[in-house]
């Protein structure tokens, strides 16, 4: 299996938690949609992530859908 | 944003019935069924996702994370699932609540979660953050300003020509000009603006030219279509008031 990962320059959700969190629901919904799309991709491909946590949700400055390629 | 750390992701096949039985994952975000050593499946990811988003919202993990390893595990397993305070919207609380059902069979799937009401209301703003939204709105206003200035100049020019019958050099262009602008020459610039941006909704011109154009403008400015319309209407109403 090989992985192609995009360079993520925006830190992770853990950074937001450590900065005191984010109570803005629009932002939370946007984050949720993106994380869920990544998760949807995995689940559709019969993969369980098993370690979803804020530190594993990376942010990029320009948002796009997960593009991890699994062979 | 992406989901990463696939180091322990496990390939599942029909034989394992999409269930795996090994003990991995960060303890604090672990679903209750994992702690009991039960088989876990896709719903376990949903629990961890819900708890992660809740942690981001609160700025702290909403479960007892101090104390010994087993204290933490037992509190995840035995305490009622954490819930958000009333300061958050009903939709968001339900969204998280659907993820944090103790019984994995009761938990919502990722596909259904993507359809949740909480995400619906923000689809509009999915294109851009609030900061970008303000910038987009400013850009839209300056575009409208530029269009309006241009129209005013055209009208001034056309009206001047209308009254100046002796100008033979431009006489040839009169029919062309009339066909292009027609009655608009007798209109105020605000009305021309309105005809330009909001022609009668059921005309072919509106469907084929104006709507797609407004749509493209919205995309360029990272503004949702309905916002472009609202702002343009507001602007044009302002012009009418200023007459």
Interface residues (C-beta under 8 A of the other chain):
Chain A: X3 X5 X6 X8 X10 X13 X16 X17 X19 X20 X21 X22 X23 X25 X26 X27 X28 X29 X30 X31 X32 X33 X34 X35 X36 X37 X38 X39 X40 X42 X43 X46 X47 X48 X49 X50 X51 X52 X53 X54 X55 X56 X57 X58 X59 X60 X63 X66 X67 X68
Chain B: X1 X2 X3 X4 X5 X6 X7 X8 X9 X10 X11 X12 X13 X18 X20 X24 X25 X26 X28 X29 X40 X41 X42 X44 X45 X46 X48 X49 X52 X53 X55 X56 X57 X58 X59 X60 X87 X88 X89 X92 X95 X109 X110 X111 X113 X114 X118 X119 X121 X122 X125 X126 X129 X130
